[in-house]
Amino acid sequence: MRVRGDPSAQVVRIGTRLDAGTSAGVRTRLHDAVDSGEGDLILDLSKLEMIDATGLGVLVGTHRRAISVQRRLVLRGVPPRIMRILAVTRLNRVLPVEASEVAVA
C-alpha cells in the first residue's frame, strides 16, 4: 500500500502480536519491504496488542536496516500500552513515532 501524498512511502500493517512466535515471519516481511522499496517505511501498529523483547528486536533491526539503505522506519497508530513499552525501554527516542497517530490512553 502506498501513502497518499507520498507515492514513495510504504505501509506495512502489523498484526495483533509481535513476539517470539511471530517475529521470524514479520522480520522477513519487513526486511523484504526495506529492500524492495524507497522512501519511508511506515509500520501501522494500530492492531498490535502484545510485543515482547523479540518483537522489539525486530523493530530495532528493521530500523537499522532501513538506515543502512537511506530509508526511515516510522511507527504509526501506536496503542498506548505499546507506547508505554517503547518509553520504558527508551526506544521511543530511537524509533520515530508519528505524533498525530499515537493513540490516546
GIQUI-V259450 format. One record per pair of residues at least 12 apart in sequence whose C-alpha atoms are under 10 Angstrom apart, sorted by the first residue. I is the first residue (numbers start at 1). J is the second residue. Records with the same first field share a line. If there is no record, write none. Layout:
# GIQUI-V259450
I=J, J
This chain:
# GIQUI-V259450
1=13
2=41, 42
3=40, 41, 42
6=39, 40
7=38, 39, 40
8=37, 38, 39, 40, 41
9=37, 38, 39, 40, 41, 42, 71, 72
10=33, 34, 36, 37, 38, 39, 40, 41, 42, 43, 73
11=33, 40, 41, 42, 43, 44, 74, 75, 76
12=26, 29, 30, 33, 41, 42, 43, 44, 45, 75, 76
13=42, 43, 44, 45, 46, 47, 48, 76
14=26, 30, 43, 44, 45, 46, 47, 48
15=44, 45, 46, 47, 48, 49, 50
16=45, 46, 47, 48, 49, 50, 51
17=45, 47, 48, 49, 50, 51, 52, 55
18=45, 48, 49, 50, 51, 52, 53, 54, 55, 56, 57, 58, 59
19=50, 51, 52, 53, 54, 55, 56, 57, 58
20=51, 52, 53, 54, 55, 58
21=54, 55
22=51, 54, 55
23=51, 52, 54, 55, 56, 57, 58, 59
24=54, 55, 58
26=55, 58, 59
27=55, 57, 58, 59, 61, 62
28=58, 62
30=43, 58, 59, 61, 62, 63, 65, 66
31=58, 61, 62, 63, 65, 66
33=62, 66
34=62, 63, 65, 66, 67, 68, 69, 70, 71, 72, 73
35=65, 66, 69, 71
37=71
38=66, 69, 70, 71, 72
39=66, 69, 70, 71, 72, 73
40=66, 70, 71, 72, 73, 74
41=62, 63, 66, 71, 72, 73, 74, 75
42=72, 73, 74, 75, 76, 96, 97, 98
43=59, 73, 74, 75, 76, 77, 78, 97
44=74, 75, 76, 77, 78, 101
45=75, 76, 77, 78, 79, 82, 101, 102
46=75, 76, 77, 78, 79, 80, 82, 101, 102, 103
47=77, 78, 79
48=77, 78, 79, 81, 82
49=78, 79, 80, 81, 82
50=81, 82, 85
51=81, 82, 85
52=85
53=89
56=85, 86, 89, 91
59=73, 75, 91, 95
60=73, 91, 94, 95
63=94, 95, 96
64=95
72=95, 96
73=95, 96, 97
74=95, 96, 97, 98
75=92, 95, 96, 97, 98, 99, 101, 102
76=96, 97, 98, 99, 100, 101, 102, 103
77=97, 98, 99, 100, 101, 102, 103, 104
78=97, 98, 99, 101, 102, 103, 104
79=101, 102, 103, 104, 105
80=102, 103, 104, 105
81=103, 105
82=103
83=97, 102, 103, 104, 105
